[in-house]
Amino acid sequence: MKKIPMRRCIATGESLPKNELLRIVRTPEGSVKIDVTGKANGHGTYIKKSPEAFELAKKKKAIDKALETSVPESLYDELARYAK
């Protein structure tokens, strides 16, 4: 039996399987982007693939705090495309 990797959503605080979450990464150059592959180099954080989680993260500035940088508004618009 294979172990399922679990990660915590920064918006809701739920622990979910890694494949149900979306990774957002701050690259070594300082830019913030969505990491679809889950393997990009840099400091990453996870968020649940739901519009409610995206809105909550935006309201709490959870991504900004987790990545210790300011996140552009365009990233939240881009996240909406990944909502289930």
ABEGO torsion letter per residue (X at the ends): XBBBBBBBBAAAGBBBBAAABBBBBBBAAGBBBBBAAGABBEBBBBBBBBAAAAAAAAAAGAAAAAAGBBBBAAAAAAAAAABX
